[in-house]
Amino acid sequence: MGGLVGAGLVGLLLGHGLWGGMMGFGGFLGFLLQIALLVFAARWLIRLFRSPSPSLAGVGAGMFARTQPAGFGSAGSAGRAPQPPLALAPSDYQTFEQSLQDIQAAWTAQDVKALSAMVTPEMLDVFAEQLADQTSRGVRNEVRDVRLLQGDLAQAWAESGREYATLAMRFSMIDVTRDRSGRVVDGSPTEPVSATELWTFVRVPGGRWILSGIQQAR
């Protein structure tokens, strides 16, 4: 508006009236109308072509944890908007434990086919990209001796015909990366490290839980 008002003042000084610099008051309103139409059209196109993407962060080395049902408590909503609560059975926690163990083994073995049966397509793309990056650099990441230090159920809810469960896990592990000769290039084969991550699982009602997201806890 600073530029438009400036043009009007120039018109006034030249004797054309306050809005003479914009070809008269009616011309100025038409100009504003064109701008408004362009803005509305741009917003409509953005909403039309915008596609949702998975919220993923912190996926990579050091992301696997061994969990056990007895170690889980309650950690609250994990920053999500309130959703209808979902009750979990002990068998659900046992499934999470088994899934985490199987995903850990598949990651270390670089077995994309095995991972595809345990994670969503979006997560599989992330895993496959990172494994391909390891292969390209001639290295291999190994995660072993994982110990759950603390596990909490952050939230379990139902939404849009799906059921979700997010678990906050603090764990220690041996996280080491080696080159093709077996030489350690990152991490330690003897000194454990610790991490805290949020794992989210999804399923259709009555179906099998699969991993849909990993996020580093802040």
TATA-V290378 format. One record per residue. N is the residue number from 0. BURIAL is b if it has 24 or more other ideal C-beta (glycine too) atoms within 12 Angstrom, else e. Layout:
BEGIN
N & BURIAL
N & BURIAL
END
This chain:
BEGIN
0 & e
1 & e
2 & e
3 & e
4 & e
5 & e
6 & e
7 & b
8 & e
9 & e
10 & e
11 & e
12 & e
13 & e
14 & e
15 & e
16 & e
17 & e
18 & b
19 & e
20 & b
21 & b
22 & e
23 & e
24 & e
25 & e
26 & e
27 & b
28 & e
29 & e
30 & e
31 & e
32 & e
33 & e
34 & e
35 & e
36 & e
37 & e
38 & e
39 & e
40 & e
41 & e
42 & e
43 & e
44 & e
45 & e
46 & e
47 & e
48 & e
49 & e
50 & e
51 & e
52 & e
53 & e
54 & e
55 & b
56 & e
57 & e
58 & b
59 & b
60 & b
61 & b
62 & b
63 & b
64 & b
65 & b
66 & b
67 & b
68 & e
69 & e
70 & b
71 & b
72 & e
73 & e
74 & b
75 & e
76 & e
77 & b
78 & e
79 & e
80 & e
81 & e
82 & e
83 & e
84 & e
85 & e
86 & e
87 & b
88 & e
89 & e
90 & e
91 & b
92 & b
93 & e
94 & b
95 & b
96 & b
97 & e
98 & b
99 & b
100 & b
101 & b
102 & b
103 & b
104 & e
105 & b
106 & b
107 & b
108 & e
109 & e
110 & e
111 & b
112 & e
113 & e
114 & b
115 & e
116 & e
117 & b
118 & b
119 & b
120 & e
121 & b
122 & b
123 & b
124 & e
125 & b
126 & b
127 & b
128 & e
129 & b
130 & b
131 & e
132 & e
133 & b
134 & e
135 & e
136 & e
137 & e
138 & b
139 & b
140 & b
141 & b
142 & b
143 & b
144 & e
145 & b
146 & b
147 & b
148 & e
149 & b
150 & b
151 & b
152 & b
153 & b
154 & b
155 & b
156 & b
157 & e
158 & e
159 & e
160 & e
161 & e
162 & b
163 & b
164 & b
165 & b
166 & b
167 & b
168 & b
169 & b
170 & b
171 & b
172 & b
173 & b
174 & b
175 & b
176 & b
177 & e
178 & e
179 & e
180 & e
181 & e
182 & e
183 & e
184 & e
185 & e
186 & e
187 & e
188 & e
189 & e
190 & e
191 & e
192 & b
193 & e
194 & b
195 & b
196 & b
197 & b
198 & b
199 & b
200 & b
201 & b
202 & b
203 & e
204 & e
205 & e
206 & e
207 & e
208 & b
209 & b
210 & b
211 & b
212 & b
213 & b
214 & b
215 & e
216 & b
217 & e
END
